[in-house]
Amino acid sequence: MASSPMSTIDAHTAIAGAWDVVVIGAGPAGAVAALGCARLGLRTLVVERSDFPRPKLCGGCLSALGLDTLDRLGLREALERPPAPLVRTIRFRVRGRTATAAAPPMRVIARDAFDTALLNAATRAGAHALIPCSARVDSDGVVALRAGSGDLELRPGAVIDAAGLRGARPARDDDSAPRAGAHVGFGATFASDAIDLPMGELVMAAARGGYVGLVRLPDGRLNAAAAASASMARAHGGPAGAARAIAADAGLDPDLLPERGWTGAPSLTRARPAQEGPVLRVGDAGAFVEPITGEGMSWALATGAAVAEHAARLAADPSAPPTWPAAHRAVLGARLGRCSLVARALRRPSAPHLALRALGAAPGVRDRLVARLAGAPRPRRRVA
Ligand SMILES: Cc1cc2nc3c(=O)[nH]c(=O)nc-3n(C[C@H](O)[C@H](O)[C@H](O)COP(=O)(O)OP(=O)(O)OC[C@H]3O[C@@H](n4cnc5c(N)ncnc54)[C@H](O)[C@@H]3O)c2cc1C
C-alpha cells in the first residue's frame, strides 16, 4: 500500500514514536480532535484508512452548531474552497404536494474538499497523519495498526475513536444491537441538468418507509442522500430502487435519480459508551441518530472540539477519573433526545399523513416547525 501525499509520517517512524494521543479516523470528528490535541501541545497521531480526498456518504448540509464550532476554532477556511452556499429554502414533497419553508442557518459542503481542509488544518497545527492505515483499538487502549508493511502495535496515553458509524473497536457480544427498525442510509452524487434545483435549495421528498434529500453541491453536481427502513430497501432491490420509489411516492419523477452509483451505510441509529478506559469516542463512533435533521457533522465537530482536554488529562495521568462521558452528554444530550424523537416519529406508518398536515400549516408556523426540527434555538419572547 503506497503512502498518501496527505501522510506526514511513515509507519515505521510512527511505531517508534511516543504518542500522547492516537486518533483513529480523519473525518470531521477525528480531524478536529487531532487539531485540538496538537494545539494543546500533545504528541498526536491521526490514522485514516482511506486515501484523501475520499468520498463520504452524506447529505452535505452543515447546521448552525457546526458553523459555530468552525468559527470558534478559526476554521472558516474549510467553507471557502469551494465556497459553501447558504441553504435558503427547503422544498418538501409528500404525496404529490409541495410546500416550502425558510431554511434554518445551514451551508452545503462537498465532503471530499471539506474533510481534506480540516485534516490539513490538523497537520498544520502539528498533528501527524498516517494514511492509508486501518486501526483497531481494544478496551485497554492498545492500538493495532494495519499499514503497508503488516501489523504494528501502539500504546499511546489516550485513544480517540473517530472511526465513524462502525467505530474502531472490534464488535463484542455485549454490544447493543442497532435499534429495531433503525433506518439504513444511502446516497449518490451525480451530474444532472434535468433537475430544476438551484443552489441554496434543499428538496426533501418523504414517503412511507423513508425519505430522500437533494441539494446542489458547490461544484454543481447533485447530491442525493436517503434513509429508509431496511425492509423497504430490500423490497425495492437496494438503494437505487428504494430512492426512486420514495421519489415516485412523493410526486417526483423517479427517472431523475440515477440507477447506479449509490453507496450505503450501516444501520444509522446507534450509541456506544463515550469512554471505555483510555478510549474516548467522538462523532458517529459515539452516537448518531438519523440524517433527517442534518446534524451528524455538527455533532462530530462539536464532540471532536470538546474532547482534547479530556485526552490531555488521560495522557498526563492514566488513572484520571473518566470525565468525557459527562462532557459528551453536556455537548449532545438534548440534541440526541430531540433527534431520537424525530427519528422514531418518522418511522411510524402515519408519518407521511402527519407531514401532510404540517405542510398545510401557515408559512410562518411551518418555518418555526422546521427551525425547531433542526435544533435552532427558540426565539426569545419579548417582555412587554
Ligand atoms: C445518508 C446520510 C445523510 C447524511 N446527511 C447529513 C447532513 O446533511 N448533514 C450532516 O451534518 N450530517 C449528515 N450525515 C451524517 C454525517 O455524514 C456523519 O455524522 C459525519 O460524517 C460523522 O463524522 P465522523 O467524523 O464521526 O465520521 P466519518 O465522517 O464517517 O469519518 C470517519 C473516518 O474514519 C475512517 N475509518 C473508519 N474506520 C477506520 C479504521 N478502522 N481505521 C482507520 N480509519 C477508519 C473512515 O475512512 C472515515 O474517513 C448523513 C449521514 C448519512 C448516512
PDBQT file of the ligand as one rigid body, heavy atoms in Angstrom, charges set to zero:
ROOT
HETATM    1  C1  LIG A 401     -27.462   9.210   4.178  1.00  0.00    +0.000 C 
HETATM    2  C2  LIG A 401     -26.777  10.159   5.120  1.00  0.00    +0.000 A 
HETATM    3  C3  LIG A 401     -27.000  11.536   5.007  1.00  0.00    +0.000 A 
HETATM    4  C4  LIG A 401     -26.400  12.416   5.912  1.00  0.00    +0.000 A 
HETATM    5  N1  LIG A 401     -26.629  13.765   5.780  1.00  0.00    +0.000 NA
HETATM    6  C5  LIG A 401     -26.062  14.623   6.659  1.00  0.00    +0.000 A 
HETATM    7  C6  LIG A 401     -26.256  16.039   6.524  1.00  0.00    +0.000 A 
HETATM    8  O1  LIG A 401     -26.907  16.537   5.595  1.00  0.00    +0.000 OA
HETATM    9  N2  LIG A 401     -25.698  16.849   7.469  1.00  0.00    +0.000 N 
HETATM   10  C7  LIG A 401     -24.935  16.351   8.496  1.00  0.00    +0.000 A 
HETATM   11  O2  LIG A 401     -24.450  17.133   9.321  1.00  0.00    +0.000 OA
HETATM   12  N3  LIG A 401     -24.713  15.025   8.615  1.00  0.00    +0.000 NA
HETATM   13  C8  LIG A 401     -25.248  14.159   7.726  1.00  0.00    +0.000 A 
HETATM   14  N4  LIG A 401     -24.993  12.829   7.836  1.00  0.00    +0.000 N 
HETATM   15  C9  LIG A 401     -24.148  12.351   8.948  1.00  0.00    +0.000 C 
HETATM   16  C10 LIG A 401     -22.660  12.655   8.720  1.00  0.00    +0.000 C 
HETATM   17  O3  LIG A 401     -22.247  12.182   7.461  1.00  0.00    +0.000 OA
HETATM   18  C11 LIG A 401     -21.862  11.988   9.844  1.00  0.00    +0.000 C 
HETATM   19  O4  LIG A 401     -22.489  12.234  11.067  1.00  0.00    +0.000 OA
HETATM   20  C12 LIG A 401     -20.424  12.537   9.892  1.00  0.00    +0.000 C 
HETATM   21  O5  LIG A 401     -19.712  12.185   8.726  1.00  0.00    +0.000 OA
HETATM   22  C13 LIG A 401     -19.714  11.972  11.124  1.00  0.00    +0.000 C 
HETATM   23  O6  LIG A 401     -18.366  12.352  11.121  1.00  0.00    +0.000 OA
HETATM   24  P1  LIG A 401     -17.273  11.413  11.807  1.00  0.00    +0.000 P 
HETATM   25  O7  LIG A 401     -16.001  12.159  11.687  1.00  0.00    +0.000 OA
HETATM   26  O8  LIG A 401     -17.760  10.966  13.115  1.00  0.00    +0.000 OA
HETATM   27  O9  LIG A 401     -17.245  10.096  10.906  1.00  0.00    +0.000 OA
HETATM   28  P2  LIG A 401     -16.901   9.906   9.376  1.00  0.00    +0.000 P 
HETATM   29  O10 LIG A 401     -17.147  11.132   8.601  1.00  0.00    +0.000 OA
HETATM   30  O11 LIG A 401     -17.595   8.655   8.966  1.00  0.00    +0.000 OA
HETATM   31  O12 LIG A 401     -15.334   9.678   9.367  1.00  0.00    +0.000 OA
HETATM   32  C14 LIG A 401     -14.781   8.504   9.891  1.00  0.00    +0.000 C 
HETATM   33  C15 LIG A 401     -13.438   8.272   9.215  1.00  0.00    +0.000 C 
HETATM   34  O13 LIG A 401     -12.814   7.160   9.827  1.00  0.00    +0.000 OA
HETATM   35  C16 LIG A 401     -12.213   6.343   8.850  1.00  0.00    +0.000 C 
HETATM   36  N5  LIG A 401     -12.136   4.996   9.421  1.00  0.00    +0.000 N 
HETATM   37  C17 LIG A 401     -13.174   4.160   9.669  1.00  0.00    +0.000 A 
HETATM   38  N6  LIG A 401     -12.728   3.016  10.251  1.00  0.00    +0.000 NA
HETATM   39  C18 LIG A 401     -11.393   3.170  10.363  1.00  0.00    +0.000 A 
HETATM   40  C19 LIG A 401     -10.373   2.330  10.885  1.00  0.00    +0.000 A 
HETATM   41  N7  LIG A 401     -10.662   1.114  11.418  1.00  0.00    +0.000 N 
HETATM   42  N8  LIG A 401      -9.087   2.774  10.844  1.00  0.00    +0.000 NA
HETATM   43  C20 LIG A 401      -8.792   3.990  10.325  1.00  0.00    +0.000 A 
HETATM   44  N9  LIG A 401      -9.727   4.832   9.803  1.00  0.00    +0.000 NA
HETATM   45  C21 LIG A 401     -11.008   4.430   9.823  1.00  0.00    +0.000 A 
HETATM   46  C22 LIG A 401     -13.140   6.459   7.648  1.00  0.00    +0.000 C 
HETATM   47  O14 LIG A 401     -12.460   6.145   6.460  1.00  0.00    +0.000 OA
HETATM   48  C23 LIG A 401     -13.562   7.925   7.731  1.00  0.00    +0.000 C 
HETATM   49  O15 LIG A 401     -12.722   8.770   6.981  1.00  0.00    +0.000 OA
HETATM   50  C24 LIG A 401     -25.567  11.918   6.938  1.00  0.00    +0.000 A 
HETATM   51  C25 LIG A 401     -25.314  10.541   7.029  1.00  0.00    +0.000 A 
HETATM   52  C26 LIG A 401     -25.901   9.670   6.134  1.00  0.00    +0.000 A 
HETATM   53  C27 LIG A 401     -25.600   8.202   6.237  1.00  0.00    +0.000 C 
ENDROOT
TORSDOF 0
